Structure formats: C-alpha cells, structure tokens
C-alpha cells in the first residue's frame, strides 16, 4: 500500500495563500452533492419529503462558488489582461480548464441515451435528453436562456454561467478598478432589483433559465471582496467568525429557512473566508482539507454520473436496494465521488488542460493560470 501511495499523484493546494477559500470550495461542492443525493439518502425516514425540501437550501452553495470565483479570478489575473492577446490567452486557459470535463460528461449522457434507447430502457428523467439543447451545451451557452429545461448533465448550467462571467471579467474588473464605489453601487442596485422583481421564481433558483443572471451578482461581489481585501484583513478572529457562519448556514438551511433569507449568509461565508486568508492564520482542519479544493470541479461535474450509475442503476435497479440499505449505499457514494474526481483530475483533466492551453509545465507554488473556483 505504501508503494501505491508513493506512485499516486499528491493532492496539494494550488497556492498557500487561499486555503480557506479552497476549503470552502470543497465544502460547497459536497453541499451540492447532498442536495442531489438527498432523496435516496432519506429513503427510510418518515417525513422524508419535508426534510428533502428543507435541504434544498444547500443548493445556494453554487452561489457561494460564484462569489469565490469573482475573487479568485481577480486575485489570479490582476494586471495580466492588458489587451486582446492577453484576453485571448485568458479565455483559452479558462476554456482549457472547463471544456474537457464538460464535453466528456455531455458525451456520457448522449451515449447513455443511445444505449438506453437501443435496449428499450426507461429513463427516470427522459426530458433532460433534449437534443434541441445539444448545441447550446456544446457551446456552453445553455444557461443563457436558450434552452427549455435542464439538459444532459444538468448541473453544468453553472459552468455555462461561469464562462459568461469570464468573458465579461476584464470589463467588470476595469470598472471596479476605476471606481470601486461606483461598482459597489451597481452591485447593490443589481441585487435590490433582483430581489424586488424576481417574479414567481426567486432569482437565486435560476439554472438553465438565465442562470447567468444568477451568477452575475455573486461574481461582482467577489470582485468587490478583492478590492477590499486589505480592509477585510482587519476583521478580528475572522476564521472563528467563518466557522460560526458555516454553522449558521448549515443550521438555517437544514431548518428550511427561505432562500431569500439564506442567500445573504451564503454571501457572508466567502467574505469571511477572504478575511481569514488575508490574515494568514490557518487551523489544522482547514490546512488538511484545503487540498481537496482541487477536486471541486470534478466532484461537481461527476457526482450526477455517480448518482446515475452507482446509486440508481446498480443500487436501485440491479440490486433493488431500498430503505436503510439504500441509505448506506448512498453514503458510500459520497467518498466514491471524491475518488472518481481524483482519478478524473489527474488522468484526464490536467493532461487535457495542458494540451488545450498550448503549454505543458510543472505546477508551481502559485499556479496562477490554472486556478478555478468551482
């Protein structure tokens, strides 16, 4: 076993500077996994429908990602985009990080549909195999209001929204650099407008249906956190306040607090994460779990496939598991997601990224061109 451990790639943080944010990325990714696994996880429990409904609040972990993304991209690319050539290089690196796994999971669902159709199998969510939305998925614009519903790897809507933020990032960062106050006013007005004019669906519940609009406030807030990072460093005991905010969010979400009230707590968490990172005091739990932040994208994109194959196909259909046995089987899927994500990161994603970015190099202490927040 020790020999195997020596041969396996080491999971190390991309940078020693943002360990709290890396920790939050890992935690948030498992918040999303919990949301999608919850039905099978709660199988034997009375009142499972109401419990599952309450746990839907953890879906706001995606909004936490958007905030972290705005900060991290600002941190990484500050002063590095000064014209069209550097902008093109920036977008190429972002595409090289996002596209391979997105296209791979898209291909998985296309092949799954083909195989299932060939043998006459029934699909639990047949509507997501919407080939009218295949091209938008391929082009990563399926969260821009061009699709009629969730499609294929439905969680990838946030990757589409994230890509839109990357495209707009230089302009947003330029405006924030010229006048942070004006950018803060824009952010406040945007959030107020979204709260006031959400309509029947709260704006932080959007996914395929203009999920890009959901990403914009979080990303802008992340840029503002970057602009005020020195002030945030003055928050005394930031890492303890962060722990308290995490407990508050988890408790409030589990208790079923409405998303309009839960969202400000979700935004507060990365604010305190930035403050803790700027202070540089890292506790043992954060230090030990922060390397898992590198698995965030893999966990996020691959957990629906683990659910489809391991939980539904093998567990429910082949083994016909139910009740407490299904709960235990679903619990096993949580570490399995990380294992699959680890394999994907080192065997597929990193080689693909290096190939598409047009440059192969050893990772540095601060892999500034390779970071991603989700």
Rosetta blueprint (number, residue, H / E / L):
1 X L
2 X H
3 X H
4 X H
5 X H
6 X H
7 X H
8 X L
9 X L
10 X L
11 X L
12 X L
13 X L
14 X L
15 X L
16 X L
17 X L
18 X L
19 X H
20 X H
21 X H
22 X H
23 X H
24 X H
25 X H
26 X H
27 X H
28 X H
29 X H
30 X H
31 X H
32 X H
33 X H
34 X H
35 X H
36 X H
37 X H
38 X H
39 X H
40 X H
41 X H
42 X L
43 X L
44 X L
45 X L
46 X L
47 X L
48 X H
49 X H
50 X H
51 X H
52 X H
53 X H
54 X H
55 X H
56 X H
57 X H
58 X H
59 X H
60 X H
61 X H
62 X H
63 X H
64 X H
65 X H
66 X H
67 X H
68 X H
69 X H
70 X H
71 X H
72 X H
73 X H
74 X H
75 X H
76 X H
77 X H
78 X L
79 X L
80 X L
81 X L
82 X L
83 X L
84 X H
85 X H
86 X H
87 X H
88 X H
89 X H
90 X H
91 X H
92 X H
93 X H
94 X H
95 X H
96 X H
97 X H
98 X H
99 X H
100 X H
101 X H
102 X H
103 X H
104 X H
105 X H
106 X H
107 X H
108 X H
109 X H
110 X H
111 X H
112 X H
113 X H
114 X H
115 X H
116 X H
117 X H
118 X H
119 X L
120 X L
121 X L
122 X L
123 X L
124 X L
125 X L
126 X H
127 X H
128 X H
129 X L
130 X L
131 X H
132 X H
133 X H
134 X H
135 X H
136 X H
137 X H
138 X H
139 X H
140 X L
141 X L
142 X L
143 X L
144 X L
145 X L
146 X L
147 X L
148 X L
149 X L
150 X L
151 X L
152 X L
153 X L
154 X H
155 X H
156 X H
157 X H
158 X H
159 X H
160 X H
161 X H
162 X H
163 X H
164 X H
165 X H
166 X H
167 X H
168 X H
169 X H
170 X H
171 X H
172 X H
173 X H
174 X H
175 X H
176 X H
177 X H
178 X H
179 X L
180 X H
181 X H
182 X H
183 X H
184 X H
185 X H
186 X H
187 X H
188 X H
189 X H
190 X H
191 X H
192 X H
193 X H
194 X H
195 X H
196 X H
197 X L
198 X L
199 X L
200 X L
201 X L
202 X L
203 X H
204 X H
205 X H
206 X L
207 X L
208 X L
209 X L
210 X L
211 X H
212 X H
213 X H
214 X H
215 X H
216 X H
217 X H
218 X H
219 X H
220 X H
221 X H
222 X H
223 X H
224 X H
225 X H
226 X H
227 X H
228 X L
229 X H
230 X H
231 X H
232 X H
233 X L
234 X L
235 X L
236 X L
237 X L
238 X H
239 X H
240 X H
241 X H
242 X H
243 X H
244 X H
245 X H
246 X H
247 X H
248 X H
249 X H
250 X H
251 X H
252 X H
253 X H
254 X H
255 X L
256 X L
257 X L
258 X L
259 X H
260 X H
261 X H
262 X H
263 X H
264 X H
265 X H
266 X H
267 X H
268 X H
269 X H
270 X H
271 X H
272 X H
273 X H
274 X H
275 X H
276 X H
277 X H
278 X H
279 X H
280 X L
281 X L
282 X L
283 X L
284 X H
285 X H
286 X H
287 X H
288 X H
289 X H
290 X H
291 X H
292 X H
293 X H
294 X H
295 X H
296 X H
297 X H
298 X H
299 X H
300 X H
301 X H
302 X H
303 X H
304 X H
305 X H
306 X H
307 X H
308 X H
309 X H
310 X H
311 X H
312 X H
313 X H
314 X H
315 X H
316 X H
317 X H
318 X H
319 X L
320 X L
321 X L
322 X L
323 X H
324 X H
325 X H
326 X H
327 X H
328 X H
329 X H
330 X H
331 X H
332 X H
333 X H
334 X H
335 X H
336 X H
337 X H
338 X H
339 X H
340 X H
341 X H
342 X H
343 X H
344 X H
345 X H
346 X H
347 X H
348 X H
349 X H
350 X H
351 X H
352 X H
353 X H
354 X H
355 X H
356 X H
357 X L
358 X L
359 X L
360 X L
361 X L
362 X L
363 X L
364 X L
365 X L
366 X L
367 X L
368 X L
369 X L
370 X L
371 X L
372 X L
373 X L
374 X L
